[in-house]
Amino acid sequence: MNRWTDLDSIFVEGCSMRLFPRPLMVCMLALVMISQACVAAPESQAAKPMPSYGQWHSSRFGGGGYLQQVVISPTDPKRAYVNVDVGGLYRSDDGGHSWRMLHGNLPAHRGNYGVRGVWVHPTNPDHVVIATGGRWDGKQGVFVSTDAGNTWELTHSAWYWGNGPKRAAGSILVSDPRNPNRMYTAPIQNGFAISNDAGKTWQTNGQLKGVCPIAVWVDPVKTNNIWVACADRKVKLDGKDRAFQTGFHFSSDAGKTFTKISDYYISEMVQLPWGKRPLIAIQKFDHIIQSDDNGKTWHPLEDGLPIDEEAARKRSSISGSAFNAWAVGPDFVLLGARNGDIYRLDKDQTKWQHIKPAEIREGKWWGRIKPGQWQHYGKALGALTVSPHDPNHWFMTDWYAIYQSHDAGQSWDLSIDGVEVTVIHTITPDPFKPELVHVGMADNGYIRSENRAVSFYKTGGGPSNVKHIAASSAKQGLLFYVGPKGHSWLANQLYRSTNHGLKFSACKMKGLPNMDDRRCNSVALDPHDPDRLWLAVSGKIAPGQGGVYRSDDGGQSFTWDSQNMSGSSFFATSIWEPGPQLAVNENGSMIAISSNSQGIYTRQTGSGEWQKHNLQFDGWAKPSCVAASVHAPGLLAVAVRGEGLYLSSDNGVHFEHVWQGDCSYVALDTQMPNRIAIATGNGIALSTDYGQTFAFLDRSLPDRVIRLPLAFAGNRIVVGTAGSGLFYIDLPKNQQAMVDAPWLDQLNQQVRYLKTSNMQIGVLLNGGNLVDLRLTGQANMMDTDSSKWNTVGKNMPSTLAKDRVEYRGHTTWLSPQTSWWQYQSIDLKHKAKKNTWPPDPYLTQLPYQVIEQSSNRLVIQSPKSNITGMQMTKTFEIGGDQSLKLTTQATNIADQPMVWGLWSNTRVKAAGTASIPIKTDSEVIVQHVNPWKNPDPQYRFKLLRDQGWLSLTNETNVPFASKRDTKLRVDPAQRLIIYRLADQVLVKQTSPIDTSKLAEGHRSIEVYRSESQAVPTEELLEIQFLYPTDTLKPGQSIEASEQWTLFHVNELSQTSDRATWLKQVRDRVAASH
């Protein structure tokens, strides 16, 4: 094993360490344990963990969608399956208490997530057969699994009705009760099909062609008798319009021939399990009828039922007089009404009895029964199931959920752990609260998460659909979304929140055309002005009609803002079209797209006119989503269905085709601009190099085809689906860019470079930091964000931390940190509190003056500071091809003596590994800096002591909620640090010092490590040299000097022994000097 490359797997071995401060940590741990013991666990802790699918985790919201039929294995009471109209197939292994998705194991096609029928082998609970596909999503067919849904095989290609009216009716897959290997199915138009090997192969016989079957039944006694109900439907199949007629068909010869025996619209049917086993059926949805002659003639069986044709038709989907489901027990039959009422007919009886539950237990589910509010329970009741193992154990499905009863309907329990069937439109992270994620969906409107998508909840109120959400980066708490004015599947109203989504109100929208017959599916916000926003309005682009409209008062009034745009129908009207069609970049440039016309327009910063772009696509390709970076100026992205992803780094002047293939959504990381995520036709792909390359994330995502809105939430990607709810995946740490940003040349005007044939350095005049260090052709080793290089802090020299720009890279601070604000009278609060942040803005934010520059030498000088009373002069000098000498001189420019030292702080990419030479008795102090309130006893560094070296790698795998910081203080054998990043090696060294003159608590070498799950840009690795403090009289100076050497690993002999390799590095550097 290569011990160097496997360093990540090593924890702590043989180090002499102590925690600091130990008494505080023990005390706080005790307090935490006591508090946890006294406080009841919140619901999220008490609930069962949500299922994971590979590296993807299902977010908790609960239910949604239309649950169909629960099918229980006849041989295993714990095994059950349930299908969903648009959300696939689930399996339960604990009697229906919890569920996990199976449709991710099917081929990645939208039609496979609409499961129309489920059949489980009577003697093998792992043998399951399903029918998928539908009129909306194309032809799929019959799939067979013999391993409980883990793998599938398509055995019969066919059309099924799928999502639409009567999608919960009956079953489209049945078998001969006496010969379970003989199965039947009735697709649309293809004809009746028979299998004699439990679904593995099928034969069509030419029967029932040209009809639209919705259910098939087999007589459990006279198994040659088969009935098929067909509906009147108009659908488009294979691009052709088809019209089908209602009919009830019968076969007495096991499906060889069929005869149409009635024009009745039979939606559900069973046979009474007594007497001559007559048929009873739901005619359309408002009458219950019985047949004693195999369906030729019918008569009512409605005594005890609330028959009311008018009431049933007025609210057919949720009326108590509209019926939808049957279930058969050993000596009774159940009938379900669409409002959740259940009726029972016992053996030899003719009057139905209403089963009124005494209790419905739904916990704290968002859709639970609440007095005076809409009741979700039982609405559009989908199916009833009586367990073959216990006649008192029943299941019921409805629009949102699954319930089960163990006492014959006297009480019901919500049973949807793991069931997530919501349709997601939009996902937006909150720019000010990293744990907060905003989501808009169909049917349930706006929901939010306060734990980065682990779970979501409704805030109450608002419309039933939210198409697009935009969160302001200019004002904390400000959100806008678009949705309907009431409860419908469209977006024609703008809503506004000022408290992070806890409450929304409708905007007045004066100046817009009549929005009753127009739509606004996209809203874009100015990144700097909280009152300015834009709406994309459907219709012909013209004043007073469609186009882009601008508001300068938070959505209360609008003006037309579409100069130079054209199109008869530019912006989409349908809420089902994919992502946003309008976006604004950090610098004010804009982009607008049309999925209707393939048009793309961009507008430059400060321009009043739009320019049409000349990108050309294939005939059926559709621009489906745009994104603009709020972080990187000029970065625009367009996702195009059927074509791929296009990126521009120059405000849309030029676009590069960076991904080829299906691409429906794109997300730009608002914190790490090198990260771009896209939704493809078969999963999520991620780029960490500004779109130069993409790699697929784990393809275990259950719902991974088209219409997948996505967003970064810290070091996590959150994905919404079109029927399986939300998922999140945690990304690897330390994904800083290893290549230059495409906009680097535009933003380095403030950087002064020194270059040789082998290396280069870049020094940013703003703050005087070294921000670029690399071998020629290699990655920048410094941890810095190039998009900030041309940005200056607000109100500088401001004393407020929020006004700073963190340039990072290498800098030199004054020491000790506790004295930063003690020699000034500008900010008395900082002085009174002895604040240790922020550092002096004169020395770390304001521009340095260039004193001297040649091909190999740069000297810069800071402004004079009246905060610390110091002025810094920094010298950078390249010696030879690969070495650099850095000297910082700090001079007391005040009129009083001051005590200061210097503190060299090099911020390098956290993905690298640092090593320090130590003595046998070296003291290593690990100090937990943050969070003080809940310190954990585990070291956050991976430390390994080996033959005189202490190496520290990436953070441990100890889980944590959001952020944690650790300080490492070392008494080294030599003031030298070796840092390796991929193929580059940096050696920092400086002269020995009198450690007794260091500021109290400090050591000669220190390392600071910050980790953040929610804000990955806060991840830091700082390697530091501390220098002695001294009392400086006015005009006196102190100096810190370091020698840096940079080289490629190939310049060294290859060895798998880490200590040998490190010694080789040190010897090489010593020889070169």
Buried (B, 14 or more C-beta within 10 A) or exposed (E): EEBBEEBEEBEBEEBEBEBBEEEEBEEBBEEBEEEEEEEEEEEEEEBEEBBEBEBBBBBBBBBBBBBBBBBBBBBBBBBBBBBBBBBBBBBBBEBBBBBBBBBBBBEBBBBBBBBBBBBBBBEBBBBBBBBBBBBBBBBBBBBBBBEBBEEBEBBBEBBBBBBBBBBBBBBBBBBBEEEBBBBBBBBBBBBBBBBBEBBBEBEBBEBBEEBBBBBBBBBBEEBEBBBBBBBEBEBEBEEEEBEBEBBBBBBBEBBBEBEBBBEBBBBBBBBBBBEEBBBBBBBBBBBBBBBBEBBEEBEEBBEBBBBBEEBBBEEBEBBBBBBBBBBBBEEBBBBBBBBBBBBBBEEEBEEBEBBEBEEBEBEEBBBBEEEEEEBBBBBBBBBBBBBBBBEEBBBBBBBBBBBBBBEBBEBBBBBBBBBBBBBBBBBBBBBBBBBBBBBBBBBBBBBBBBBBBBBBBBBEEBBBBBBBBBBBBBBBBBBBBBBBBEEEBBBBBBBBBBEBBEBBEBBBBEBBBEBEEBBBBBBBBBBBEBBBBBBBBBBEBBEEBBBBBBBBEBBBBBEBBBEEBBBEBBBBBBBBBBBBBBBBBBBBBBBBBBBBBBBBBBBBEEBEEBBEBEBEBEEEBBBBBBBBBBBBBBBBBBBBBBBBBBBBBBBBBEBEEBBEBBBBBBBBBBBBBBBBBBBBBBBBBBBBBBBBEBEEBEBBBBBBBBBBBBBBBBBBBBBBBBBBBBBBBBBEBBBBBBBBBBBBEBBBEBBBEBEBEBBBBBBBBBBBBBBBBBBEEBBBBBBBBBBBBBBBBEEBBBBEEEBBBBBBBBBBBBBBBEBBBBBBEEBEEBBEEEBEEBBBBBBBBBBBEEEEBEEBBBBBBBBBBBBBBBBBBBBBBBBEEBBBBBBBBBBBBBEEEBBBBBBBBBBBBBBBBBBBBBEEEBEBBBBBBBBEEBBBEEBBBBBBBBEBBBBBBBBBEEEBEBBBBBBBBBBBBBBBBBBBBBEBBBBBBBEEBEEEEBBEEBBBBBBBBBBBBBBBBBBBBBBBBBBBBBEBEEEBBBEBBBBBBBBBBEEBEEBEBBBBBBBBBBEBBEEBE
